[in-house]
Amino acid sequence: MATDRFLIWGGNGWVAGHLETILKRQGKEVHMTTVRMEDREAVKAELDKIKPTHVLNCAGCTGRPNVDWCEDHKEDTMRSNVIGTLNLTDCCFLAGIHCTVFATGCIYHYDEAHPIGGPGYTETDPANFKGSFYSETKGHVEEVMKFYTNCLILRLRMPVSDDLHPRNFVTKISKYERVVDIPNSNTILTDLLPASVLMAEHKDTGIYNFTNPGAISHNEVLSLFRDIVRPGFTWKNFTVEEQAKVIKAGRSNCLLDTTKLENKLKEYGYEVPEIHEAYKQCFDRMKAAGVK
């Protein structure tokens, strides 16, 4: 059997860098690329040159400094998040390559059937959050992409790393003047990214909610951050209505049901910790590394 060869798309990105580190530690052959996903000829040429067995797609447009950017750059967002994502998946399909897409779970919001403290959204629930153009494009492209038989779609939410990188969800909310206090599903990268490699290697396909089990509020996150990493840290809250006055696009708040993911990972002897415990472990790792 041919040795696995991984090609990570979006090679300059934050998640891509973490995946590269994990794969190299495992002794895997890994390549990075920054080729634009919407450039079909360039994509085909890159696949032909590297000849990967697995593509890990970490590319896409989230906007800088945040998703508000997408509201004023809709064509750019479409080109990357819809046209580009489909193009790369299609080129991989034609070349017989397994493609893992790091997608988002920010396509839902709490409603009457899924209230705070109630059941989470499953992989088969239709997207219902249209508050931001970014989330809207992600919801639409997933509906089409799920028909590709070579494609694994992993829905991350509010990703967190073991350092205070600018893209880390904790870094972001720790710098906000005020935060809303709503429970949400979060993705601790140290827990989940090794699982994504496992699933890619097994050529799993379909959609998976890719978060730690459970939901945690912003206040709970920042309380743990204060208690473990930064003593004396303080913050203020405001309501969703007050938040709406200072942001251009709405923000998704939801719980994702992780039953499907947990059952799949059990097949490989892999377990993901519940989100409160996962955050404690994450902040303990930060403290041990001297992060302040």
C-alpha positions, -999 to 999 in steps of 0.1 A, spaced: 0 0 0 12 35 -9 24 57 20 0 84 30 10 118 17 -8 148 32 -12 182 14 -25 210 36 -44 238 17 -42 273 33 -6 267 42 0 300 59 -30 296 82 -32 291 119 -50 257 119 -28 245 90 3 252 111 -10 231 139 -19 202 116 16 204 100 32 201 135 10 171 144 17 153 112 54 158 114 55 146 149 38 115 137 65 110 111 40 116 82 49 131 49 33 165 47 33 193 22 18 228 24 3 250 -3 -11 285 -7 -25 280 -42 -59 297 -45 -87 272 -43 -108 289 -70 -80 287 -96 -89 253 -111 -58 249 -133 -35 258 -105 -53 234 -82 -50 205 -107 -14 213 -113 -6 213 -75 -24 180 -70 -6 165 -100 28 177 -87 24 166 -51 2 135 -57 -13 135 -22 -34 107 -8 -51 132 15 -59 168 12 -66 188 44 -84 220 34 -78 247 60 -82 275 35 -111 300 33 -121 335 41 -130 344 77 -123 381 73 -98 403 92 -100 413 119 -133 393 120 -163 382 100 -176 417 97 -152 421 68 -172 396 48 -203 419 49 -184 444 27 -166 419 5 -193 394 -5 -178 385 -39 -144 378 -24 -160 357 4 -181 337 -22 -151 331 -44 -131 316 -15 -157 299 7 -181 286 -20 -165 285 -54 -130 277 -41 -141 251 -16 -162 232 -41 -135 235 -68 -109 219 -46 -132 192 -34 -142 184 -70 -106 183 -83 -98 159 -54 -128 138 -63 -117 135 -100 -82 126 -89 -93 100 -64 -80 119 -34 -97 120 0 -105 156 11 -110 168 46 -127 202 49 -124 222 81 -157 239 81 -177 258 107 -206 250 131 -214 287 132 -244 281 110 -270 276 138 -285 297 166 -306 288 196 -343 286 188 -375 271 203 -366 236 194 -329 241 205 -330 264 235 -301 272 258 -298 241 280 -318 220 255 -307 195 228 -279 204 205 -280 206 167 -272 174 149 -254 170 115 -287 166 97 -304 198 110 -306 225 83 -286 256 89 -308 283 105 -283 312 112 -283 339 85 -270 367 108 -237 370 90 -228 366 53 -198 344 63 -221 319 81 -246 320 52 -220 311 27 -208 283 49 -243 269 54 -250 269 16 -217 253 5 -220 225 30 -254 216 15 -238 210 -18 -204 196 -7 -220 168 14 -228 149 -18 -191 144 -26 -182 108 -17 -146 117 -11 -153 145 14 -151 147 52 -166 179 66 -156 188 101 -175 217 118 -152 236 142 -165 263 165 -146 291 183 -113 272 181 -88 274 210 -51 267 210 -27 262 239 -12 297 234 -26 332 231 -23 333 193 -44 362 179 -68 337 162 -74 319 195 -110 324 207 -98 330 242 -73 357 230 -101 374 212 -127 375 241 -100 384 266 -93 416 246 -129 426 241 -141 455 263 -173 436 270 -185 400 261 -219 383 259 -224 354 283 -240 326 264 -231 289 264 -215 277 232 -198 247 217 -160 252 214 -132 233 197 -100 228 217 -75 222 189 -51 200 210 -80 176 216 -96 176 181 -69 181 155 -53 147 161 -88 132 157 -91 149 123 -59 131 111 -73 98 123 -105 103 105 -87 113 73 -65 83 74 -96 61 77 -111 80 48 -143 88 68 -167 110 49 -198 131 56 -204 158 81 -193 158 118 -198 184 145 -162 188 155 -162 203 190 -157 191 225 -189 177 240 -210 201 259 -213 239 260 -195 266 280 -203 302 285 -179 331 279 -179 339 316 -170 303 325 -141 304 300 -128 337 313 -132 326 350 -111 296 343 -86 318 324 -84 341 354 -81 313 379 -54 294 361 -35 316 337 -40 353 346 -49 361 382 -67 394 386 -81 394 351 -114 412 349 -141 417 322 -175 431 317 -207 417 301 -233 431 278 -264 418 261 -268 404 226 -289 435 218 -261 458 231 -235 438 211 -255 442 179 -250 479 181 -212 476 178 -208 448 152 -218 447 116 -227 410 114 -245 389 139 -227 361 158 -239 325 160 -246 310 195 -254 273 197 -248 239 211 -237 212 186 -245 176 194 -213 155 193 -228 120 196 -219 111 160 -183 122 165 -179 105 198 -192 72 185 -169 73 154 -138 81 175 -146 53 199 -140 30 170 -104 42 170 -100 42 208 -99 80 208 -118 101 234 -124 139 235 -129 155 269 -160 174 279 -155 212 273 -152 223 309 -126 197 316 -109 204 282 -106 241 291 -90 233 325 -65 210 307 -58 237 281 -52 264 306 -30 241 327 -9 235 296 -7 273 290 4 279 326 30 251 324 44 268 293 46 301 310 18 318 291 4 349 309 
